[in-house]
Amino acid sequence: MKITIIKTVATIITAITLIAALSVVCFATYYSNQHWYVLSKRNTNGSSEYLSEQKKEYNPVSVNTGDKSSVTVSLWEDLFLGFDQLCPNNQVLDYGNNRRAWWYGNGEGNYFLYAEASTSDICLSGYLRNYSIN
């Protein structure tokens, strides 16, 4: 009887430990592919960041322009020797907060964003990351 109780307790403790370890790994993976990304000049690109093969997103984004106009954001894959590749599906983000842009991307690699706007006074800020359901 005592041995059965000890085995049951050991099994429960092992299961809880495995669930906790898996949760830590999942959260670490999620947050390691998330980069705070700011674009502060029109018709320029930002820094290159690593993203996995999953869908990509820029979310949540604050879009601020001097004339409250929208900004077109495109995702580019940063390839060898400057041969960058545009990912389909340019996004138009309206002035305001909590905007979202997403792309399928071209697989695992380094990516950067490019912003096109009619005004020179822009500031976009948000997380460039792999797609999440949140």
JOBEL-V349141 format. One line per field, one symbol per residue. phi: phi as a letter, one per 20 degrees, with the letter a starting at -180 (. if undefined). psi: psi as a letter, one per 40 degrees, with the letter a starting at -180 (. if undefined). A space follows every 10 residues. Layout:
phi: ???
psi: ???
This chain:
phi: .fffffffff ffffffffff ffffffffff ffdccfccdc cflcdefecf cfffgdbdaf dedccfdlee cedcdceeef lmefcfefng dddfgpdleb cbbfmdofre cbdcddbede ecbdbreebf gcfg
psi: dddddddddd dddddddddd dddddddddd edfhhhhhhe iifiiaihih iaeiiiihii hhhhidefii hhhihihhih fegihhhifi hhhihaifih iiidafahah iiihhhieie gihhhahhii hie.
